[in-house]
Amino acid sequence: MKKHVALRCVLSLATALLLALSPFTAALAEPSSETILLAEGTAAETQARIDDSGVEGPTIFFVAGTHGNEWAGYYAADELMEEIFPTAGKIIWVPRANIQACNIEQRTAEDEVNLNRVYPGDPEGNPVEQVAAEIMALIEQEQPVAVVDMHEGYNFYGVDGSIGNSLVLGATDGSFVNGLEIIIRVNAQNGDHPDFTFDSNAPAGSLNHEVSTRLGIDTYTIETSQVLEMEERIAQQKLFVHTILDIYGIPVEEESA
């Protein structure tokens, strides 16, 4: 009789332990997608989305729509947010960083504040500076392995001062080492289009410069050339994103068409 009682006690303890652990295990394994507001309540209020696989792994951060007349970046982000989801780690998206500029399809909003010259931003500043401050805060909080800003140039690299058809590398060793590999891989899959080159002169106040110098995080600015057709530029933006995800070890599942 005593043996049966002891066995039941052991089984009860084991069951209790499994029940206690199961919510924790489920929470770790459950994928989630969370939308948060940046600069909430201001004219520049925009969304960020955190796609969390629920599986341990690195985080990567994509920003698009910094300039509203650089369409391929935020069009590509829109498509990718519907097409891919991480199976390990997290992907964070800010698809329309300067939503006012995107809405009117101009470089800046009517306030003429260039988002890519006001980082690290100011929580008490104008609406665009508040967006910049909250993007920087989210990056610092999430500590991604890389931050990628999706832009366009009006021409090919070096033509009339354009930096189109390039990848601008941040001021970290990892940005250079991995950036060169990114360019090699992208060029190998870029068909008959001119090869992408690299640049390393991100201006002060840009996301690239401020994240890499202040936070020590690898940063990249994708610059497709608006000489090409829109669908070609979107494809190039997406090629860069997939290549960067692969190099930084973030696997994704793709939704079938």
GUBAMAR-475953 format. One record per residue (C-alpha): x, y, z; residue number from 0; residue in three letters. Coordinates in steps of 0.25 Angstrom, whole numbers. Layout:
N
east,north,up,resi,resn
X,Y,Z,NUM,ALA
...
//
This chain:
257
east,north,up,resi,resn
0,0,0,0,MET
11,9,4,1,LYS
18,7,-9,2,LYS
6,11,-17,3,HIS
4,23,-9,4,VAL
19,27,-12,5,ALA
17,24,-26,6,LEU
5,33,-27,7,ARG
13,44,-20,8,CYS
24,43,-30,9,VAL
15,43,-42,10,LEU
7,55,-36,11,SER
20,63,-34,12,LEU
25,59,-49,13,ALA
11,64,-54,14,THR
12,77,-46,15,ALA
26,80,-51,16,LEU
21,77,-66,17,LEU
9,86,-64,18,LEU
18,97,-58,19,ALA
28,96,-69,20,LEU
18,95,-81,21,SER
13,110,-81,22,PRO
28,114,-81,23,PHE
32,104,-92,24,THR
19,108,-100,25,ALA
23,123,-99,26,ALA
37,121,-104,27,LEU
32,113,-116,28,ALA
20,121,-120,29,GLU
22,131,-132,30,PRO
17,144,-131,31,SER
15,157,-139,32,SER
14,170,-131,33,GLU
11,184,-136,34,THR
15,196,-128,35,ILE
13,211,-131,36,LEU
25,221,-132,37,LEU
23,235,-129,38,ALA
9,232,-125,39,GLU
-1,244,-125,40,GLY
8,252,-134,41,THR
7,256,-149,42,ALA
18,246,-151,43,ALA
12,234,-144,44,GLU
16,221,-151,45,THR
17,206,-149,46,GLN
28,196,-146,47,ALA
25,181,-146,48,ARG
33,171,-138,49,ILE
32,157,-144,50,ASP
37,147,-133,51,ASP
39,133,-137,52,SER
39,129,-122,53,GLY
52,121,-125,54,VAL
65,127,-119,55,GLU
73,134,-130,56,GLY
78,147,-135,57,PRO
70,159,-138,58,THR
71,168,-150,59,ILE
64,182,-152,60,PHE
59,187,-166,61,PHE
55,202,-168,62,VAL
49,207,-181,63,ALA
41,219,-185,64,GLY
51,229,-180,65,THR
49,237,-192,66,HIS
35,236,-199,67,GLY
40,237,-213,68,ASN
49,225,-212,69,GLU
38,215,-214,70,TRP
45,202,-217,71,ALA
50,201,-202,72,GLY
36,202,-196,73,TYR
29,194,-207,74,TYR
39,183,-205,75,ALA
37,184,-189,76,ALA
22,183,-191,77,ASP
24,170,-200,78,GLU
34,164,-191,79,LEU
25,166,-178,80,MET
15,157,-185,81,GLU
24,147,-191,82,GLU
34,143,-180,83,ILE
34,140,-165,84,PHE
46,136,-157,85,PRO
48,122,-152,86,THR
58,126,-142,87,ALA
61,140,-136,88,GLY
53,152,-139,89,LYS
51,162,-151,90,ILE
47,176,-148,91,ILE
41,185,-159,92,TRP
38,200,-159,93,VAL
33,200,-174,94,PRO
29,215,-174,95,ARG
39,222,-165,96,ALA
34,236,-170,97,ASN
20,232,-173,98,ILE
16,247,-176,99,GLN
27,247,-187,100,ALA
22,234,-193,101,CYS
8,238,-193,102,ASN
11,250,-202,103,ILE
22,242,-209,104,GLU
33,253,-207,105,GLN
46,253,-201,106,ARG
41,259,-188,107,THR
28,263,-182,108,ALA
23,278,-184,109,GLU
32,281,-171,110,ASP
44,278,-180,111,GLU
51,271,-169,112,VAL
60,260,-174,113,ASN
58,248,-165,114,LEU
72,243,-170,115,ASN
79,255,-164,116,ARG
73,256,-150,117,VAL
77,243,-144,118,TYR
79,240,-132,119,PRO
66,249,-131,120,GLY
60,256,-120,121,ASP
48,251,-111,122,PRO
44,265,-109,123,GLU
47,270,-123,124,GLY
38,272,-135,125,ASN
30,259,-140,126,PRO
41,254,-149,127,VAL
51,256,-138,128,GLU
42,248,-129,129,GLN
41,237,-139,130,VAL
56,236,-141,131,ALA
58,236,-125,132,ALA
48,224,-124,133,GLU
54,216,-135,134,ILE
68,218,-128,135,MET
62,214,-115,136,ALA
56,201,-121,137,LEU
69,198,-128,138,ILE
76,200,-114,139,GLU
66,191,-107,140,GLN
65,180,-117,141,GLU
80,179,-120,142,GLN
80,174,-134,143,PRO
92,168,-141,144,VAL
90,178,-153,145,ALA
81,190,-157,146,VAL
77,191,-171,147,VAL
72,204,-177,148,ASP
65,202,-191,149,MET
67,214,-200,150,HIS
69,218,-215,151,GLU
78,227,-223,152,GLY
73,235,-235,153,TYR
84,229,-244,154,ASN
95,219,-244,155,PHE
107,221,-235,156,TYR
116,233,-238,157,GLY
106,239,-249,158,VAL
103,253,-245,159,ASP
106,251,-231,160,GLY
97,239,-229,161,SER
100,227,-220,162,ILE
89,218,-226,163,GLY
93,204,-229,164,ASN
102,203,-216,165,SER
102,197,-202,166,LEU
106,208,-192,167,VAL
114,201,-181,168,LEU
114,205,-166,169,GLY
126,208,-158,170,ALA
128,195,-152,171,THR
138,184,-156,172,ASP
126,174,-157,173,GLY
119,184,-167,174,SER
131,183,-176,175,PHE
134,168,-175,176,VAL
120,164,-177,177,ASN
116,176,-186,178,GLY
127,171,-197,179,LEU
121,157,-196,180,GLU
107,163,-198,181,ILE
111,170,-210,182,ILE
118,158,-216,183,ILE
106,149,-214,184,ARG
96,160,-219,185,VAL
104,163,-232,186,ASN
105,148,-235,187,ALA
89,148,-235,188,GLN
87,161,-242,189,ASN
85,157,-256,190,GLY
90,166,-267,191,ASP
89,179,-258,192,HIS
101,187,-254,193,PRO
109,181,-242,194,ASP
106,188,-229,195,PHE
118,195,-222,196,THR
120,199,-208,197,PHE
121,213,-201,198,ASP
125,216,-187,199,SER
122,231,-185,200,ASN
109,231,-178,201,ALA
106,245,-174,202,PRO
105,250,-159,203,ALA
91,249,-155,204,GLY
87,237,-164,205,SER
82,224,-158,206,LEU
94,217,-163,207,ASN
105,226,-157,208,HIS
98,228,-144,209,GLU
95,213,-141,210,VAL
108,208,-145,211,SER
116,219,-138,212,THR
108,221,-125,213,ARG
103,206,-123,214,LEU
114,198,-131,215,GLY
104,190,-139,216,ILE
106,186,-153,217,ASP
98,195,-162,218,THR
95,196,-177,219,TYR
88,205,-186,220,THR
83,199,-199,221,ILE
82,208,-211,222,GLU
76,203,-223,223,THR
76,212,-236,224,SER
63,218,-241,225,GLN
68,217,-255,226,VAL
63,203,-255,227,LEU
48,199,-255,228,GLU
41,198,-242,229,MET
39,183,-242,230,GLU
54,181,-244,231,GLU
58,191,-233,232,ARG
48,184,-224,233,ILE
54,170,-227,234,ALA
68,176,-224,235,GLN
63,181,-211,236,GLN
57,167,-207,237,LYS
70,160,-212,238,LEU
78,169,-203,239,PHE
69,166,-191,240,VAL
69,151,-193,241,HIS
84,151,-195,242,THR
86,159,-182,243,ILE
77,150,-174,244,LEU
85,138,-179,245,ASP
98,144,-176,246,ILE
94,147,-162,247,TYR
88,134,-159,248,GLY
73,137,-159,249,ILE
65,126,-166,250,PRO
51,129,-171,251,VAL
39,122,-176,252,GLU
33,127,-189,253,GLU
18,127,-191,254,GLU
15,120,-204,255,SER
8,128,-215,256,ALA
//
